[in-house]
């Protein structure tokens, strides 16, 4: 799971760029929110440790009763699409 964007982030950091937050886009089904939260938890603990994470959310995601509980402590906030 640490391949792709996290690897690219390492390359950007190696080039001297500095950043403190990252926005991740999620346009998938609300039924996959638990898997998405698990992925965010993993990334927070590994390759994205120390970065403030923002995610995109669809209105249907936010309307799910467990959305807040799933995202609590994982993200700094979300941008509604």
Secondary structure as UniProt FT lines:
FT   HELIX           5..14
FT   TURN            15..16
FT   STRAND          21..24
FT   HELIX           30..32
FT   HELIX           33..45
FT   TURN            46..50
FT   STRAND          52..57
FT   HELIX           59..62
FT   TURN            65..66
FT   HELIX           67..71
FT   TURN            72..74
FT   STRAND          77..80
//
